[in-house]
Amino acid sequence: MNKYSLDKTKLGQLLFSLGEILDKDPFANHQFTKEFFYELAEKVVLDHRPILKQINSINSLKVITKKELYRKVLKGKDYIDSNYLSKIEINTIAKESNLSEYHFFRLFKSVFKISPLQYIISKRLEIAKQLLQNKALKLADIAVITGFSDMQSLSKAFKKQYGTSPSKSILE
């Protein structure tokens, strides 16, 4: 279940740059110093520190239970990330996570410091903000594309999130 985008992790960035070096001259006698391996270990720790913090935010006595609940809430987050432009409900996400709706909601908020609904709206608004740069699209079309019920819902959420209306955002 642990999925990482290499370009978004410290370790991934280091390995990418290592790959570029090896690609330039694959047959060279590359020497790796102790410092390289220390840096590698440091990147692993840096990447896992936020995850450990999230796991520890789960209220359970046993570490194995915390990890299992974390995997389940991540499964729900992955479902949201794949379907946030569609009409999705918390009970559907909770079922995907093998948790009750109440338990999923409480865990998600504990781990990510935001409710699942706020997370969905935030993801939709990120896309709306990008689409606003395309001046050929109307606000009503952007609302439909990003999963908002209408233009007013998009405008209200946009202003709450960014402190400005979508129409003013286009002009900036």
LUMVO-473977 format. One record per residue (C-alpha): residue number from 1; x, y, z. Coordinates in pm, whole numbers, m for minus. Example, Ala and Ser with C-alpha at 12.3 -4.5 7.8 and 13.67 -1.06 7.14 Angstrom:
BEGIN
@n 1&x 1230&y m450&z 780 .
@n 2&x 1367&y m106&z 714 .
***
This chain:
BEGIN
@n 1&x 0&y 0&z 0 .
@n 2&x 293&y 236&z 51 .
@n 3&x 307&y 425&z m277 .
@n 4&x 559&y 701&z m321 .
@n 5&x 617&y 922&z m616 .
@n 6&x 995&y 919&z m645 .
@n 7&x 1020&y 1281&z m750 .
@n 8&x 836&y 1385&z m433 .
@n 9&x 1069&y 1212&z m188 .
@n 10&x 1418&y 1307&z m76 .
@n 11&x 1537&y 954&z m144 .
@n 12&x 1376&y 954&z m487 .
@n 13&x 1549&y 1278&z m582 .
@n 14&x 1886&y 1142&z m469 .
@n 15&x 1834&y 817&z m659 .
@n 16&x 1724&y 1010&z m968 .
@n 17&x 2043&y 1216&z m965 .
@n 18&x 2244&y 896&z m910 .
@n 19&x 2067&y 743&z m1209 .
@n 20&x 2162&y 1041&z m1424 .
@n 21&x 2528&y 1002&z m1325 .
@n 22&x 2523&y 631&z m1403 .
@n 23&x 2342&y 689&z m1734 .
@n 24&x 2609&y 934&z m1849 .
@n 25&x 2887&y 681&z m1805 .
@n 26&x 2754&y 337&z m1710 .
@n 27&x 3088&y 162&z m1751 .
@n 28&x 3295&y 398&z m1537 .
@n 29&x 3434&y 275&z m1208 .
@n 30&x 3195&y 465&z m981 .
@n 31&x 3317&y 491&z m623 .
@n 32&x 3065&y 543&z m346 .
@n 33&x 3194&y 698&z m28 .
@n 34&x 3066&y 652&z 326 .
@n 35&x 2918&y 1000&z 300 .
@n 36&x 2701&y 887&z 9 .
@n 37&x 2557&y 603&z 217 .
@n 38&x 2505&y 833&z 516 .
@n 39&x 2320&y 1074&z 290 .
@n 40&x 2113&y 784&z 157 .
@n 41&x 2018&y 682&z 511 .
@n 42&x 1940&y 1044&z 600 .
@n 43&x 1702&y 1072&z 303 .
@n 44&x 1520&y 755&z 410 .
@n 45&x 1473&y 897&z 761 .
@n 46&x 1361&y 1237&z 627 .
@n 47&x 1104&y 1071&z 402 .
@n 48&x 962&y 853&z 679 .
@n 49&x 951&y 1110&z 959 .
@n 50&x 618&y 1267&z 845 .
@n 51&x 469&y 920&z 798 .
@n 52&x 571&y 818&z 1149 .
@n 53&x 419&y 1140&z 1281 .
@n 54&x 92&y 1058&z 1103 .
@n 55&x 92&y 701&z 1234 .
@n 56&x 153&y 824&z 1588 .
@n 57&x m142&y 1064&z 1559 .
@n 58&x m372&y 759&z 1556 .
@n 59&x m517&y 689&z 1898 .
@n 60&x m438&y 324&z 1964 .
@n 61&x m222&y 143&z 2216 .
@n 62&x m64&y m112&z 1983 .
@n 63&x 177&y 1&z 1712 .
@n 64&x 60&y m276&z 1478 .
@n 65&x m298&y m148&z 1511 .
@n 66&x m185&y 207&z 1435 .
@n 67&x m6&y 86&z 1121 .
@n 68&x m307&y m115&z 1005 .
@n 69&x m542&y 179&z 1058 .
@n 70&x m295&y 406&z 879 .
@n 71&x m293&y 170&z 579 .
@n 72&x m672&y 173&z 575 .
@n 73&x m699&y 551&z 588 .
@n 74&x m435&y 574&z 312 .
@n 75&x m646&y 341&z 103 .
@n 76&x m935&y 585&z 146 .
@n 77&x m713&y 881&z 59 .
@n 78&x m596&y 698&z m255 .
@n 79&x m961&y 642&z m347 .
@n 80&x m1029&y 1014&z m303 .
@n 81&x m722&y 1104&z m510 .
@n 82&x m852&y 885&z m794 .
@n 83&x m1216&y 996&z m778 .
@n 84&x m1235&y 1348&z m635 .
@n 85&x m1374&y 1500&z m954 .
@n 86&x m1671&y 1261&z m936 .
@n 87&x m1954&y 1273&z m688 .
@n 88&x m1821&y 1067&z m401 .
@n 89&x m1959&y 1020&z m54 .
@n 90&x m1781&y 950&z 271 .
@n 91&x m1961&y 618&z 319 .
@n 92&x m1829&y 495&z m18 .
@n 93&x m1475&y 599&z 73 .
@n 94&x m1512&y 436&z 415 .
@n 95&x m1623&y 108&z 252 .
@n 96&x m1317&y 120&z 27 .
@n 97&x m1108&y 158&z 343 .
@n 98&x m1287&y m126&z 526 .
@n 99&x m1384&y 115&z 803 .
@n 100&x m1712&y 251&z 933 .
@n 101&x m1802&y 597&z 810 .
@n 102&x m1752&y 743&z 1158 .
@n 103&x m1418&y 568&z 1213 .
@n 104&x m1287&y 667&z 869 .
@n 105&x m1386&y 1031&z 918 .
@n 106&x m1226&y 1048&z 1262 .
@n 107&x m905&y 872&z 1149 .
@n 108&x m869&y 1082&z 834 .
@n 109&x m901&y 1403&z 1031 .
@n 110&x m657&y 1277&z 1294 .
@n 111&x m394&y 1175&z 1037 .
@n 112&x m422&y 1455&z 781 .
@n 113&x m549&y 1739&z 1006 .
@n 114&x m833&y 1805&z 763 .
@n 115&x m1171&y 1638&z 714 .
@n 116&x m1221&y 1414&z 408 .
@n 117&x m1473&y 1660&z 267 .
@n 118&x m1235&y 1952&z 312 .
@n 119&x m965&y 1745&z 141 .
@n 120&x m1192&y 1670&z m156 .
@n 121&x m1288&y 2037&z m189 .
@n 122&x m923&y 2139&z m166 .
@n 123&x m827&y 1895&z m445 .
@n 124&x m1112&y 2023&z m662 .
@n 125&x m1013&y 2384&z m602 .
@n 126&x m653&y 2314&z m707 .
@n 127&x m782&y 2192&z m1044 .
@n 128&x m1028&y 2482&z m1069 .
@n 129&x m746&y 2729&z m1007 .
@n 130&x m543&y 2569&z m1288 .
@n 131&x m842&y 2568&z m1524 .
@n 132&x m909&y 2936&z m1453 .
@n 133&x m581&y 3014&z m1627 .
@n 134&x m743&y 2883&z m1947 .
@n 135&x m953&y 3186&z m2022 .
@n 136&x m1150&y 2995&z m2288 .
@n 137&x m1344&y 2803&z m2021 .
@n 138&x m1647&y 2956&z m1853 .
@n 139&x m1676&y 2947&z m1475 .
@n 140&x m1990&y 2731&z m1501 .
@n 141&x m1796&y 2475&z m1710 .
@n 142&x m1509&y 2474&z m1461 .
@n 143&x m1759&y 2412&z m1180 .
@n 144&x m1899&y 2107&z m1359 .
@n 145&x m1554&y 1973&z m1453 .
@n 146&x m1428&y 2001&z m1097 .
@n 147&x m1727&y 1830&z m937 .
@n 148&x m1905&y 2132&z m788 .
@n 149&x m2283&y 2133&z m816 .
@n 150&x m2291&y 2482&z m965 .
@n 151&x m2096&y 2802&z m1023 .
@n 152&x m2205&y 2951&z m690 .
@n 153&x m2073&y 2652&z m494 .
@n 154&x m1739&y 2681&z m670 .
@n 155&x m1722&y 3057&z m613 .
@n 156&x m1806&y 3027&z m243 .
@n 157&x m1548&y 2751&z m182 .
@n 158&x m1287&y 2931&z m393 .
@n 159&x m1326&y 3255&z m202 .
@n 160&x m1311&y 3073&z 132 .
@n 161&x m993&y 2886&z 31 .
@n 162&x m804&y 3160&z m155 .
@n 163&x m956&y 3481&z m18 .
@n 164&x m1059&y 3604&z m361 .
@n 165&x m1332&y 3523&z m610 .
@n 166&x m1257&y 3306&z m915 .
@n 167&x m1331&y 3596&z m1151 .
@n 168&x m1079&y 3818&z m971 .
@n 169&x m830&y 3532&z m975 .
@n 170&x m853&y 3521&z m1355 .
@n 171&x m756&y 3888&z m1373 .
@n 172&x m452&y 3849&z m1146 .
***
